[in-house]
Each structure stands twice: as C-alpha cells, then as structure tokens.
Amino acid sequence: MMEAMEETIAKKKSALRTMLEMMDVPDMRMDLGRPSNIRWLHRNLAINNADHPLFETAWNMVGWLMKTKSMQGLPERKRAKAW
C-alpha cells in the first residue's frame, strides 16, 4: 500500500512539474522534492498565474501534496499562542 502511495505522489509531482513549466514560476521553486517549495507554491502560485488555464488544477495538486505523506515527518511550525 505504501508503494502505491509513493507511486501516486511521484506521478502527481511529475504532472505538477509539467504544469509549472508552462507557468510563471521561479526555477528554484520547481524542485518539488523540497517541502519548502511546495509550501511556497501554495502561498504564491496565484500571484502571476491566476489566469492560466491550468492554475486551478496545479493549485489543487499543490494542496493535495501538502496533505499527503510527502509533507509528513517535517517539524511542526511553531505558532504563536492566541491570548
């Protein structure tokens, strides 16, 4: 089962990379093996690409990757306590 999930993640990353190559995304953010780039894309992809025909598909894929095992194992970001 884990192998199937790893394969799915690899395929989605490959498809996303293909879409990103057609968009206005800095080359340094194309490395989808780095969780920081996935988070950056989630925050910034719409800035120059909201009108791109593949934007919604790419943005949804970024969101899916953030929720999957590809982002697990990372330290939790410290959040300020709400007073």
Secondary structure, DSSP 8 states (H G I E B T S, - for coil): -HHHHHHHHHHHHHHHHHHHHTS---GGG--TTSHHHHHHHHHHHHHHHTTSTTHHHHHHHHHHHHHSGGGTTS---------
